Amino acid sequence: MSGQRGWPRFFRLSESTRGREREVDDELHFHIEGLVERHVAEGMSEEQARRVVMARFHEFATTRTALIRGREKEASTERRRLFFDGLRQDLRVSWRQYRKRPGFAVIAVVTLALGIGASTTLFSVVNGVLLDPLPYPHSERLVYVGSTRPGRGPGGTTAPEFGALKGETRTLERYAAYFRSNVGILLQDRPEQVTAVGASEDYVAVFGASPVLGRSFSEEDFRPGAPPVALLSHGAWQRYWGGDPEVIGTVLSTTGRAPVGLPAIGAPTVIGVMPPSMDDRGDLWVPFRLTDAGAWGHLWQWRWRNFVLGSVGRLRPGSSLADVQAEVSVLASRLASEHPEHYSGRSMNGRSLGAVYLLDRMVGGYRTRILLLFTGALVLLAISVTSLTGLFLARALDRRREFAVRIALGGGRRRIFRSLVTETVSFSLLGGGVGFAIAVACLEGLRVLAPAEYPRLDNLSPDVTVVLFALAVAVASGLVCALASLPSRSGGALDAFLRETDRTGSGRGTVGLRGVLVSAQVSLAVILLVGAGLLSASLARLRQVDPGMDLEGLLAMQVIIPASYEASEAQYAFFSEVVRRIEAVPGVVSASWTPDPPMYRRNISDHVRTDDMMDAEQEGLRVGIHPVGPEFLSTMGIPLLRGRGITWSDDATGTLVTVVDELTAERLWPGQDPLGKRLAMGEGPWCVVVGVAGRVHQLALSEDPVPEIYRPSSQHPFFPSPVGVVVRVGIPVADVAPALRAAVWEVDRTTVIRSISTVEGQISADLRSPRLFAVLSAWFSLSALVLTLAAIFGLMSYWVTVRTKEVGLRMALGARPGQVLWAVQRQSMRWVLLGLAGGLAVSAAASRVLNTLLFGVSPLDPSVFAGVGVGLGLAAILASMIPALQATRVDPANVLRSE
């Protein structure tokens, strides 16, 4: 068919419309001419007869249009009938094909389901975490503003910075500050921990939220001396009050000190319940007056360096994030010139202000990680579709005689393509359905595997967008397979098909195409295997890291100090009594306390001075500082290398002492005995070193140990909220946990115990992120390996089938089985080595993106690359071995007889 005739036929709708118009015009013309002839026969002149007839058709255009529409409606109905009849026919044919070869159907469904399941799972994460807007009105206009330092994004801000921006901003229509703290509320004399948020005036308006019950904050609530009030989150209302509407007016009895640097919450009265969309912002909100010096107490003078506030604003219509960034940069420059003492020196050099969208702030550094996982899933999807295309290519060759007969009978490539599309798309939809079910199940497992700090995990759900993604992938996969299966245009091929004389030539062409597809699969599989190998090796190295303490039987309790203990002496007495009660519990070996147990957090750090640094301007070594209770080192199982640890005798009346770790000793006094040396923190008093402890991984196993020092909390009181009570036990945690809680509550029943967990469990939680990457990458790579080996097996089985006559003739001419075996393996390895070379080259170039996820492993680790190359090569040899052995069993006599 020529191009001129082909295009009108392809666009059958326009051609049919013009034809119907001509038919209507011809019919109307025939009818008019007939009436004219009748009137002429009755004695009228032709001109008079035509005027009479046309008068009867005074609405000729309307009549013509109505007739055309009627014909179009009939044609449309007929087209729909023919389409659905053809579709039912094609579906019946497809179903018969699947029933004839159920093994092919099962393999193909599983192949596609693996790719769609993985890609849909990770697309759900991308959609739920990165793409879905936050659950607030016009959330795309919400921005987070905070202090920045070189190499860091916006973090916390200070009260003066917030106040300056709020009074001058022209880009934000609403701007509010807030702080979070964990406090306790007494419910029927039982302390429960809640997350309290101190919010400034415009906080609720920024998020566009309205209470579902009661009222919101008013201006009166922020006036000095106003009665304390609170808004409850919807989740806390349901959890603690069962959704009782009588909660309005309830006075909350709070317990627990506010974090250092923040005002106390008091005993507020509940005035409203916020909508569920605000549940992720906290459990209750109280008014927070930033400009009230009395609320900050003795910390008012530190407000310029107290980065404990978060601040969020809503963009004015017409303003952009770039406008906000420009505005806050100018403001920061002005503040730096007006208050240089707060914007210079030590870590304050380069301090400024920055702005990001609130969603980006919440997602943070997880965006890159999520996109990396999604990329791995897409690679697996590509392998699945490639493998599926190879399967349909082989199946299309088996059906070439059927296609040739249909073309000979006038079916045409267009009709064959429609039947192929129906067959492959119906099949791919089945695979997509199975893959979607896999994705739903995997999402539940992903919530278990993912670290708790991953943002928006509760937003992971297979919503309409995810369903449409899976549907689009399934349909696209079916179309690709249909295009690959479409027979050639060549008319000579038709004669060859009918005579069955071109089997070898046609098969060789298909073998070449399938070989290219297999090479592509091998390359993609190598990329996934290298990534999985690097991440697994990194996880193995992390597991081998010595944390620097004895983890067996070591627990940590997070305790919020009751608000009634205001003086540091009372707080020390409280923890001393708590530790004594805990040590009396059967099964407890020892106990102590610290504001920041290893593997949980670090509270403070500072520069230290020694006797060798007499210049007050000289900046010393920066170390982590830990005010600890007596016997802390022995309780933690941190080895004492020299001297002694902190004991009960190191009280406020004695000599100020400290214990340094070996890193601090090596940095401050290399080659010297540190015992008896003096050091001071910042501008603080001098302390005498009485011991040297082993180095500890304070924050994470993936971070190198840094210098740390330990000081008696009796001499350097620092009791933030919460404080970690560390306990070493000799019995299972489940058996001792109730007794530990009871021991604490014997001291003060209002004490909130946030958690009791093993330090080993905390380390395991710290490994959840690398474990998640290792598990998912292993899933992707193993699936890719199975699909690739299956494709190699299928390719070589098909090659042997196509070359059966050639193999038989060679064996008849004296070829030995070993030579035949080598010929098959050589053909297989040709495609495999081509794929290996491409895959290893791409992996070497792309593996650097994993650098931030690796620990103790180079992105170009030769053992991983060599292991993947050699392992996949050996696996490919095994996959092609069975077809190769089948080739050696070809009977030359049968081949010659068939000729």
N, C-alpha and C positions, 0 to 999 in steps of 0.2 A: 504494500500500500504506500503510495506516495505521501509526501508531507502535506500537499494541499488537501488530499482526501482524508488523511489521517486525523488532522486537527479538528475539522468539523465533526468527524465521527466521535472523537474523544469528548468534545464538548457537545454531547448529544442534545442537551437541553435547548441551546440556542437554535440548532438546526431544526428541531421539532417545532419550536415556536414559529419560525418562519414558514414552515410547511403548513401548519394549521391555519395561519393567516391567509396563505394562498388558497387553501381549500375552502375557507369561509367566503373569500372574495369570489372564487369561481362559482360557488353555489349560489350566492346572492345574484351574481351576474346572470347565471342561467335562469334563475327564477324571474328576474326582471325582464329579460329578453322574451321569455315565454309569455308573460302577461302582455307585453307590447304586441307580439305577433297575434295574440287572441283579439285584442282591441282593433288591430288593423283589419283582421278578417271580418270583424263586425261592422266595418265601414268607416272607421276613423282614419285620419291621416297618421302617418308615423310620428310626426312631431306632436300632434294632439294626444295620441296614445301614450307617448313617453311622458308627457306632462301629467296625465292622469295617473300613470303607474307611480311616478316619483312622488306625487302628492300622497299616495298611500304609504310611501316610505320617507315621510318627512323627517323621521328620526333615524335616518340611515346609519349614522355613526354610532348611535346608541345600540341599535339592533346588531350592528357588526361587532361591537365590543362585547355585548352579552353573549353572542354566539361563540366568539373566540374564548371567552372565559369558561363557557360551558364545555367546549372541547378541551381546554387546558385542564379543567377539573377531571374530566373523564380520563385524559391521558395520565394525569398525576396518579389517579386511583389505580390505573392499569400498571403504571411503573412500580408503585408500591407493592401491588400484588405480585408482579413478576420478581421484584427484588426479594421479597420475603419467601416466595416459592423457591427462588434460586438459593437463598440463604439456608432454608430448611434442607434442600437437597445437598448443598455443600456440607452442612453439618452432619447429615446422615452418612455421606461418603467419608468424612473425617472420622466419625465414630467407628465405621467399619475398618478403616485403616488402623486405628488404635487397637481394636479388638483382635485384628490379625497379628499385631506385633505388640503385645502388652509390655514386653521387656523394654522395647524402645520407648514407649510412652512413660514408663516409670523412671527410666534413666534420665530422659529429657526433663520431666517434671522436677526431679530432685536437683538436676543441674541448674535449672533456672531458679528454683526456690532458694537455693543457697545464696545466689547472688542477690536476688530481690530481698530476701530476708535480712542479709547483712546491710545492704544499702538503705533499706527502709528503716531498720533499727537506728542507724546513725543519722539518717535524715530526720527522724523523730527528735533526736537530741539537738541537731542543728536548728530545727524548726522551733522546738520548745524552749531552748536556751538562748539562741542567738537571734532568731527572726521574730518570734511572737512578741508583740508589744507588752509592756508592763500593764498590770490590771488597773490603770488609772486613766481618767479622761485625758485625751490628748497627751499621752505619756511621751510621745516623741519630742515634746517641748520641755521635758524635765532635764535639768543639768545639775551636775555635782561640782561644787567649787571647793578647792582646798589648797593648802600650802604645798609648794613643790620645792624640791632640792635637786641638784644636778643628778641626772640618771634616774629620777623617781617621778612617778605621776602624782596627780593631786591626792593628798592624804588628808589628815585632820587639819583643822584650821584653829585659829585662836580667836578669842572674844574681840580684841581690838580690830583684827582684820575683818571679821564678820560685820562689826558695827560700822566700819568705814565703808564697806561695799554696800551695805543695806541703805545707808544714808545717801549714797551718790549714784547708785546704779541707774542706767537708762535703758538697759537691755533686758532686765528682769522685771516682770510685773509683780511677782511675789518672790520673796527670799526668806528662808528660815534656817535656823540652826537647831541642832539637837545633840543629845548625848545618850548613850545606852549604859545601863548598869544592871547587874543581876542582884535582885533583892528578894527578900522573903515576905510573904503575907501569911498571917495566921488564919487558918480556916478550921474552926472547931478545935482550937488549941493545937493544930497540926501545922508546922511550917511547910509552906510550898514555895519553891523558887519560881519567880517570874522575871521576865525581861522588862524593866521599866525604862521609858524614854522620856527624858526631860525635853520639852518642845517649846520653841519660842513662838511669838504671836502668830505668824502666818503659816505655821507648819501644816495644819489641816487644810488650809486654803491652797497651799502649793500642790497638794495631791488631789485636790478637787473632791475630797471625801465629805460625806454627810452622815451623821450618826443614824443607825437604823432604829435606835431607841434613845430617848432622852434628848439632850442638847449637846452642842459643841462648846469649846472655850469661848468666852467673851472677853472684852477688854478689861472688865472688872477682875477677872481671874488672874490677871498679870500685874495688878497693882500691889505695891508693897503692903504687907499686912493682910492681904486677902486670904480667906479660908482656903486651905488646900483642897483641890478637887482633882479628879482623875477620869479619864476615858478608858473603858475596857475594850480590848480586842474582841472580835466575835468568837474567836477560838477559845480564849480564856473564859468568856461568858458561858460558852457551852460546856467547857471542861470542868470548871469549878463551881458553877451555879446552875448547870443543867438547863440553861436558857430561860431561867426564871425572870420575868419582867419586873419583879419586885426588887431586883438588884439595884435599881436607881435609888439613891439615898443611902446605900450601904457605906459605912465608914470602914476603910481598909486599915487593919492593924498591921503595919509593916515592921519587919525586923531585919536587921542586917545593916551594916554601915555602907554608905555610898563609897564608890571608888575614890581614891585620893585625887583631889583637885576638883571634885564635883560636889554640889550642895546636896544635903539630905532631902529625902522625898517627903518625910513626915507621915501623917495619918490622913490621907485624902478621902473625900467623899465622892462616890461614883456618881457622875452626872450624865453619862451617856455610854452607848455601845457602838463601836465603829463597824463598818461593813467588813465582810470576809476578805475583800481585796487588800485590806491593811494588815492582815494577820502576819505577813512576813516582816513587818516593820517593828513589831514588839507585842507585848502582852498588855501593857497599860501605858498611858501617856499622862504626864503631869505638866503644868505650866512651869516654864523655866525663864527667870528674869536675868538676862545676861549682864545688864547694866547695874545690877544691885551688888555693890561691894560687900554688903553684909552676907549675901548668899554664898560668896566665895570664901569668906573668912580670912584666915591668915595667908591664903594662897593668892589673894588679889594681886600682890606684887609680882607674881609669876605668870600673870595672864598672857604676857607676850610670848612665853615659851611653853605654854600648856596647850599642846596640839590634840586636845581630847574631843573637840567638837567636830561633828559633821555638818555640812551645810548644803542645802539643795534649793534650787530656784526654778521658776517657770518662765520660759522665754516670752517676751512680748511678741505679739503678732508682727511679723516682718523682720524680727531679729533672728540671728543665726548664732551657732556655737562660736564661729570665728569672731563675731561681734563681741560676745562675752569675753572671749580670750583676750582680745585687744583691750577691752575695758579693764579687766583685772590685772593685766600686765602693767598698764599705765599706773594703776592704783598701787601696785606693789613697788614700782620704782619710786613713787612719791613717798610711800611709807619708809622705804629704805633710806631715803635722803633725810627724812624727818627724825627717824629713830635708828641711826646706824648701829647703835649698840645691840640691837636685836636682830640685825640682818648681816652680821659679820662675826668672825671669830669661830674657830673650831669647825663644827659641822654646820654652822649657819651661813657660811659663804655660799652665794648663789641662790639663797632662799627667795622664792617668788610666790606667785599665785597662778593656778591653772584651773581649767574647766574641761569637763568631759560630759557626754551624755550619761544620764543616770544608768541606763541599761549597760553601757560600756563599762561603767564603774563597777556594776554588780558582776558582770561577766569577767572583767579583768583579764588576767593571763590565761584563763581557760579557753579563750577563743581559739588560739593557735592549736592547742591540744585537741580540741573537738574537731577542728577542720582537718587535722592530720588523721584522726581516726576515720572521718568521713571519706577522706581521700583513699585510705586503705580499703574501705568498703566499696568504693567506686571501682577500684582496681579489680577486686574480686568479682564485681558485677560484670566488668568487661571480659574477664576470663570466662565467666558463665555464658555470656552471650556468644563469645567466640567459640566455645566448646559446643554450644547448641547449634550454631551455624554449621559447624563441621558435621554434626550428626544429620542435619537436614540436607546437607550437600550429598552425603552418602545415600540417603534415602531417595533423593531426587534422581540419582543415577539409576537406582533400582527401578524407578518408575518412568524411565525415559521412553520405553516402548509405549506406555500408557499415554504420555504426553504427545508422542508422535502420532498415534492413532487419532487422538482428539483434534490435533491440528489438521490432520488429513481430512477429517470429517467436517472441517469448517469451524471448529471451536474457537480458534484464534488465541493468541497470547494473552489478550486482554481478559478473556473468559477464564483461561487457565490461571492467570495471576489472581483473579478474584477468588477462585476456589482455593488457591494456595494461601491467600491472605486469610480467608475464613478458617482454613485448617490450622495455620500456624498461630493466628491470633487467638482462636478459641483454646488452643493448647497452651499458649503463653499465659492466657488469663487464668487457666487452671494452675499453672506454676506460680503465677503471681498471688493467687489466693492462698496457696500453701506457704509461699514466702511471707505473706502478710501475717499469717498465723504464727509463723516462726518469729517474726518481728515483735508481735504482741507479747509472746512468751519471753523473748530476750529482754524486752524493756523492764520486765519485773526483775530479772536477774541483774540487769544493769543498775537498778536502784540499790540492790544489795551490795554489788561490787564497788560502786562509786564511793569515793570519800564523802563524808557528811558535809564537808565544806564546799563541795561542788554546788554552784548556784542553780536555783530553779529546778531542782530534781523533781519536785512535786508537779511541775508543769509538763512532764513527759507523758504524752498520751497520743494514741493513734487517732488524731482528729481528722477533719475533712481534708485538710491540706496533705496529710500523710497518705490518706487513702488515694487521693488524686495522684500523688507522686508514684505510689506503687502501681496504680492503673496505667499511668503514662509509660512507666518503664516496661511493664508487661506488653502493652500494645506496640511500643517501639521495637522491642525484642522480636515480637511476632512478625513485624514488617521487614526487619532485617533478614530474618530467616526466609521469608517469602521471596524477597528479592534475590537472595543467594540461590534459591531453588528454581528460579524461573529458567525454562529451557532457552537455548540459543535461538537467535533469529534466523540462522542460516537454513536455507531450504535444503542444501546438500546434507546437512545433519539429519533432516527428516528422512531422506532416502536411506542414509546409513542406519538410522534407528530401525527402520522397517525391515531392512535386510539383515540386521545384526552383524554387519561386517566390520563395524568401526568400534567395537567394544574396547579394544586396547587403546586406541588413540584417544577416545573420549575419556576413558578412565585415567590415562596419564595426565590429561589436563586437569581433571578433578583432583588427582593426587597432588599435583603441584600447588593448587590453590589451598587444599587442606594442609599441605606442608607449611605454607606461609602462615596459616592460622595457628598451627601448632607452635611454630617458632614464636609467634606473638604471645601465645599463652605462656610459653616457657619464660620469655622475658618478663612478663608481668608477674609470674609466680616467683621469679628470682627476686624481684623488688620486694615483694611481701615477705619472702623467706629471710632476706637480709635484714629487713626491719625487725622482724620477729626475733631473729637471732641476736641482734644488738640489744634489744629491750630485755630479752630473757637473760642475756649475759650480765646486763646492768643490774637486774633484780637479784641475780645470784651473788654479785659482788656486794650489794647492799646487805643481803642476809648474812654475809661473812664478817661484816663490820662489828668490831667489839665496841659496845656502847660506853665502856669504861666503868660499869657497875655490875653488881651481881643481881640479876633479874629474878631469880627464883624466890618466890614468896614475897615479893616486894609490891606493896599497894600504895596508892595515893588517894587521899580523900580531899575533895575541894570543899572548904568550909567558909561560909560567909559569917563574919564576926557580928554578933548581935550589936545593935545600935547603942545599947546601954553602956558598952565598954568604949568610952571616948578617949581616955588618957592612955598613953603608950604603956604605962606601968600596969594598968588594968588589963590591957590586951595581952601583955607578956604573962601576967598571972593566969589569964584565961587559958592560954595555950599550954602553959606549964601544967595546969590541973587536968586539961584534956589529955595530955600525953601520959600523965601518971595513971589516969583512969583506964586509958587504952592498954597500957603495959600490964595492967592487972587482969586483962581479959585472957582466959585460957587459950593457948595457942599463939599468943603474941610474943615475939622475941624482943623487939625494941620498937621505939617510935620517936619521931622528932617532927619538925616543921620547917617550912621555907615558903616564901611568897611565890617561888617559881621552881617547882620540881623539874629535874632534867626530863627532856622529851615533851614537856608541856608548854613552856613559854620562858621568856626572860623579861623581867620587869625593868631593871635599871642597868646602866653601864656608865662608866665615866673614865676619865684619864687619871692615871696614878702618878704620883711624884715619889722619888726616892731621895736619899741623902746626896746622891750624885747629881741631882737636878736642883741646884740651889736657886737657879734663875726662875723666878715666879712666872715669867712669860714663856718658859720652855714647856712645850706640850709633851706630856709623857705618853706611856703606853695606854691604849684604851682596853679596858677589861670589863667582863661581866661581874657584877657585884651581887652577892647573895647573903642577906642577913638570915641566919639559920638558927635553929634550936640546938640544944646540947645533943651530943652523940649523933649528929646528922650524918657524918661521913660513914660511920660504922653501920648505921641503919640502912643507908643507901647501898652499902657494899662498895663504896669508892675506896680503892686502896690508899693507904697512908704510906708514902714512900720514906718520909723522914719526919722526925718530931712527933707531935701529938695533934689531936683534933680539938674541936670545940667541946668543952665540958660544962657541967653545972656550976663549976667554980668561977667561970668567966662571967662574972656579974657586972653590974653597972659601977660598983665601987672599986673594981680591980683594974689592973693594967689593961689598956686597950690592945687587943691581940687580933690576929688574922691568920688564916691558912691560905696559902697560894697553891695553885696547881703547878705541875712541872713546866707547862708552857710559859707561865708567868715568870717562874724562877729562871728559866733559860733566857728569856728576853731581857729581864731586868738585871740579873747577876750572872752572866755567862761565865762558867768555870769557877764560880764562887759558892760558898755555903750560904744559902739564903736564911738559915735559922738565925734569929737575933737581928736581922736587918729591919729597917724601918721603911714604911711607905705611907702615903696619904692619898685619899681620894679627893681630887679637885682641890678645893680650899679647906678640906676637912682636917681633923686632927691626925697626928701620927699614930700608927699602929705597929706593934712588934710582930714579926713573922714567927709563929711557933710550930708550924708544920708545913709539909709539902705533900699535896694529894696528887693522885693520878689524873690524867686528862680525861674529860668527859664530853660526849656529844650532847650539848645542851638543848639544841633546838630540833635537830633531825640527824639521822644517820648519814644523809647525803651531804651534810655540811661538815667541813673539817672542824675539829675542835679549835676553839679560840681561848685566849687566856681568861681564866676565871679566878675569883678569890671568894673566900667564905669568911663572914664576920659574925660574931655572936649577936643575935637580935636583942639581947639584954643591953648591950653597949651601943648598938646602932639600931634602934627600933624602927621597923618598917613593916607595917601590917596592912597591905592593900586588901581589897576584897575581890575575890576570895583568897584564902591562904591554903596552901597544900600541906596537909598532915600526912607524912610518909610513915608507913607501918611495915615491919617485916614479920611475917607470920610463918608458922610451920605446918599449918593445916589448910585445906582448900578454902578459897575465898568465899564461896557460897555458905560455908559453915560458920565463918567468923564475921561476915558483913553485918548481920542483925545485931550482934553483940557490940560491934564497933559503933554503930549508930546509937545504941542505948547508952554506951559509955559517954559519948559526946553530950547526949541529952540529959545525962545525970548532972552535968555541969551547968547547962542552961537549956531548958526545954524549947526556947525560941530559936535555937541555932539552926540555920539552914545548911543541910549537907547536899551540895550539888550533885556529887557523884562519888562512887567508890569503884575504882578500877585498878587493874594490875598495870604496872609500868610496861611489862611485856606486851600486854594488850594495846597499850598506847603506841608502842613501837610498831606493832602489827598494823594499827590504824594508820600510822605514818607511812607504811608501805602500801596502803591501798591504792594510791594513785599509780605508782609504777607497776603494781600487780594488775591493775585494770588494763593498762596499756599492754602488758605482756600477755594477758589472757586473750584480749581481743585480737591482738596481732597474731597470736598462735592460732586462734580460730580462723582468721582470714587466710593465713598462710597454709594451714593444713588442708582447708577446703580447696584452696587453689592448687595445692600439690596433688590431691586426689583427682580433681578435674583435669589437670594437665597430664597426669599419668594415664588416665582413662582416654584422653584424646590421642596420646601417643599409641596406646594399644589399638584404638580404633583405626588410626591412620595406617599402621603397619598391617593390621588384619585386612584392610581394604586394599593395600598395596599388593599383598600376597594374592588376594582374589583376582585383582586386575591382571597380575603377571603370572597367573597359573600356567597358561600355555607356554610362556617364555621360559619359566622355571622348568617345566616338563621337558621342553626341547633341549635346554642346556644339560639336564641330567641324562637325557638320552644320548647326548654327544659326549658324555664322560665326566661331567661336573660332579664333584664329590659333595656329600651333605654338608661338610664343614665349609666349603666354598659358598654354598647356598646360604648357610647360616650367616656367614660373614657379609654376604651381599645385602641381606636384609638388615643386619645391624648397622652396616655402613650407611645405608639409606636413612635409618632412624637417627643415627648420631649426627648426620649432616644437618638435619633440621634442628636437633637439640643443641648442638654446639653453636649454631647461628643464634638461637634464642639465648643461650647462656652468655655469649659474648655481649649481645645487646643489653641483656638484663643487668649484668655485672657493671657495665659501663654506666648505665643510667643510675644504678644504685650507688656507685661511687660518687657521682655528681650530686645525688639527691639526699644521701644519708646525713649530710651536714645539718639538715633541718631538724634532725633528732638530737643534736648536740646538747640542747638544754634538758633533755629527758634522760641523758645517759650519766651513769656514775661509774668511774673507773674503767670505762671502755671507750676506745677511740671510734669515731664514726667510720673510720677506714680499717677497723680491726681485721688483720689478715686472717686470723683463725676463723672468724665468722664467714668472710668471703670465700675462703678456701673450703670450709665445711659445706657451704651451700652449693658451690660449684661441683665439688666431688660427689657430694651426697645426691644431688639431683641428677648428675650424670649416671651414677650407678643405678638409681631408681629407674631412669629411662631405659637403661640396658635391660633391666629385669622386666619392665613393662612391654618391651618389644620382643622378649625372648619366646613367649608362647607363639605369636605369629611366625617367628623365625623357625621354630621347631616344626610348626605345621607345614611350612614351605619345604622342609627337608623330607616330608612324608608324601610329597606329590608323586604319583605313579606315572612314569613316562609312557608306559604302554597305553594307559587310558587316555592320556593327552593325544598321543599319535592316532589312536582309533577315532577320537572325536574330530580330528582334522580330516 
